[in-house]
Each structure stands twice: as structure tokens, then as C-alpha cells.
Amino acid sequence: AIQQAAQGGGIQLGPIRELPARAAAGELAQMQMEWTGPAPAVLALLARLDSLGYPLVVDTLQFTAQNPQPGQVKVTLTLVILDFETARKK
């Protein structure tokens, strides 16, 4: 869902890595992603993450200017996908 939303907004996806989840913390998975695109599109996607149907938490977020391309930013972020059933029971 994140990939489709990113591509629909004109954002290029870089490497996506799955990191070990902390099951005791109610996590299903952690993902580290890189996005590159126009700053307004990147910010719009960040604002829509909560509406993609999964309980997500942005754990880390880093913006880097893309010097050769004005208005373009590179974003490195780590998302945590929560186990909604476990979280709901707590």
C-alpha cells in the first residue's frame, strides 16, 4: 500500500529493508525505506500514512536535499507496523 501511494504521488522508492521487530513491544515488523521526490509530494505522503489501512508509527525520519535537483528531497525513514490485535488488548 505504501509503494502504490508513493508511486501514485510521483515519489521514487529506493531500497526497502525489513528490520527485526520487537514482538514484546507489539510490533509486527519494522521497515527502513528511502524515498526521493518533490518536497510537497513527500510531505503529502507522510501526512497520508495513517490512512493506508495499517497501524504505523514513524520511528525515525531524515530529510536530505538533493542538490542537483532543486525542490527534490531524499527521505530516509523507519516505519514500525504494529500488531493491532495485541495493541488493542493492552
C-alpha positions in Angstrom: 0.0 0.0 0.0 2.9 2.4 0.8 4.6 1.6 -2.5 1.4 2.2 -4.5 0.8 5.5 -2.7 4.4 6.6 -3.2 4.4 5.8 -6.9 1.0 7.5 -7.4 2.4 10.7 -5.9 5.5 10.8 -8.2 7.9 9.6 -5.5 10.7 7.2 -6.4 11.3 4.4 -4.0 14.8 3.4 -3.1 15.9 0.4 -1.1 13.4 -1.1 1.4 14.8 -3.2 4.2 12.9 -5.2 6.8 14.4 -5.0 10.3 13.7 -7.3 13.2 10.5 -6.5 15.0 10.2 -6.2 18.8 7.4 -8.7 19.5 7.3 -7.7 23.2 6.5 -4.1 22.1 3.6 -5.3 19.9 5.3 -4.9 16.6 4.8 -7.0 13.5 7.6 -5.5 11.5 10.0 -2.6 11.1 10.9 -1.3 7.6 13.5 1.2 6.6 12.8 2.9 3.3 14.2 5.6 1.1 12.0 8.0 -1.0 13.1 10.7 -3.5 10.7 13.2 -4.9 9.3 16.7 -4.8 9.1 18.1 -1.3 5.3 18.7 -1.5 4.6 15.1 -2.6 6.8 13.6 0.1 5.1 15.7 2.8 1.7 14.7 1.4 2.6 11.0 1.6 3.8 11.4 5.1 0.5 13.0 6.1 -1.5 10.1 4.5 0.4 7.2 6.1 -2.2 6.9 8.8 -4.9 6.3 6.2 -3.3 3.4 4.4 -5.0 0.8 6.5 -2.2 -0.3 8.8 -1.3 0.9 12.3 2.0 2.6 11.5 4.4 4.6 13.6 7.2 6.7 12.1 10.2 5.8 14.3 12.9 7.8 12.5 12.8 10.4 9.7 15.6 12.2 7.9 15.4 14.7 5.1 18.3 15.4 2.8 18.3 18.0 0.0 19.1 16.7 -3.5 21.5 19.5 -4.6 21.5 18.8 -8.4 17.7 18.8 -8.5 16.1 21.9 -6.8 12.9 21.1 -4.9 13.7 17.4 -4.7 14.3 15.7 -1.3 15.6 12.3 -0.2 13.8 10.9 2.8 15.1 8.0 4.9 12.5 6.7 7.4 11.9 3.7 9.6 8.3 2.6 10.0 7.0 0.3 12.7 4.0 -1.8 11.8 2.1 -2.5 14.9 0.2 -5.7 15.8 -3.2 -4.1 16.1 -4.8 -7.1 17.9 -2.1 -7.1 20.6 -2.2 -3.3 21.0 -6.0 -3.3 21.3 -5.9 -5.9 24.1 -3.5 -3.8 26.2 
